Amino acid sequence: MNDAVPLRTILVGTDNSTAAQRALTWAAARSRESDAQLVAVHVLTYTHEFATDLSPATMTTWRRDLERDLAGPWTDAAREIGATVRTLVVEDETTAAGILNTAHREHADLVVLGAHGRGNLADRLLGATTYTVTHRANTPVVIIPPDWQPAAA
């Protein structure tokens, strides 16, 4: 008897870092195996200084460039693996809140994040965003460690 819950939607947080690329690669393989949709989300957070220093036109151009990069170069490798990828750029108070809120809105069955392995002890073990998501998520969360490498084909 197979008690596995079918995956329909896998959400992966990305900032185009090496850690995020590892998470995206892992999630793309699971997405292909389970025929689940892969949702790659990038969260924008704004400090007061940041928001007041940039003109609305600059902010619009910056966001459009991010959306283009996320839909293209940032996620091309996932498509090459065979995943069906949808991309979202969202705004929220924190990166963790953006990931959690998007996972809820998208009815994600699984959230995947890459561990950076930097900062204080808690951050080195998980990372501030990763720590918050794992403790507040209502869905399973997979953390891809810094030393993970995909299996050779």
N, C-alpha and C positions, 0 to 999 in steps of 0.2 A: 504494500500500500504506500502510495506517495502522498505525504502530507504537505508538500511544498505549496506555498501560496503562489499563484501565477503572477508574474510581473507584467504589468501593462504600461507603467510609466516609471522611468528611472530618471531622477533629477541629479545632475552633477553641477556643483558650484565651480566656477572657473574665473580666474583672473589672468590667465595665460602664463602663469608661473610654471616652473618645472613640476611642482607638486600637483598643480591643477591638470597639467597635461597627462601625468601618470593616472590620475583619477579618471580623466576622460577616456583614456585608452582602456582601462579596466572596465568602466561602465559601458563603453561601446561594445566590447566583447560580450558582456552579459546581455546587453540589449539585442545583439544579433542572435545569440543563443535562445533567447526567450521570446523573440519577436516583439519586444517592448519598444515603445517610443522613448527616445533619449531626449531629455530637455536639459540643455546647457544654459545655465543662468549666470549672469554677471550682475553683481549688486553695486550700484552707485550710492555712496554716502557722501554727504556734503558737510563740511565744517562751515561755520558762519563766515570765516575769513575767505574760504575758497569761493563760496557762493557770491560774496560781495565783490571779490576781485575780478570776476569774469563777467563779461557782458552776456546778455541773453543770446545774442547771435553766436558768440564763442561757445557757450554751453550747448546750444543746439547743434553746432558743427561737431563738437567733441563727442556728443552722444551719438550722432549719426555715424561718425567714424568708428566708434566702439561697436555699434550694432553691425556695421559692415564687416569689421574684423572678426567679431564673434561668429557671424554667419558664414565667414569664409575661412581665412587662415587658421583661426583658433580651433575650429572644429573640423577642418578638412580630414585630418587623420581618422576621426571617428567615422566619417562617411566612407573612407577607404577601407575600413574594417568591415563595413556593411551595415552600420547602424542607420536607422532613420532618425535624423537629428532635427530638433526644433530649438531655436535660440531665443532667449529673452534677456533684455537689459531692464532691470527694475531699480527703483529708488526706494531706500528705506533708511531708518535711523542708524542701523548697524548692518554689517554684512550678515551676521547670524540671523537677525530678524528678517532680512530679505530672503535668505534661503528658506527659513522656516515658513514664512508667509507664502512664498511661491510654492513650496512643497504642498502646503494645505490647499491652495487654489488649484493646483494642477492634479490633485489627488494622487500624488506620488506614492508608489509602493515601496520605493527605496531611495535613499539619499546617499550620494557618494561624494566624499571630499578627500583631498590629498593633504597629507601631513607635511608641514614645512620643516619641523624639527629645529626651531630657533626660539629665542626669547628666554624667559625664566623657566624654572623646572616644569611647572604645569604647561607652559607654552611649548617647551621642548618635547614633552610627552604627547601632547595633543595639538596645541595651538589654541589661541583664545576663541576664534570662531568655531573651530572644530569642537572644543570643549563645550561651548554653549549649545551648539546644535545637537550634540550627542545627549545632553542632559535635558533638552526641552522638546525634542522631536517626538511626534506621535507615530512615527514610522521607523522601520529599521534604518540604521546609518552604518555605512561601511567606510572605514578610514584606510586609505592606501598609504602605507608607510614610505618614508623617504628612500629606502633601499629596494623597493619593489621594481621588478623588471618583467615585462611580458614574456611569456613562454615563447621559445623559438618555434616558428611555423614549420 
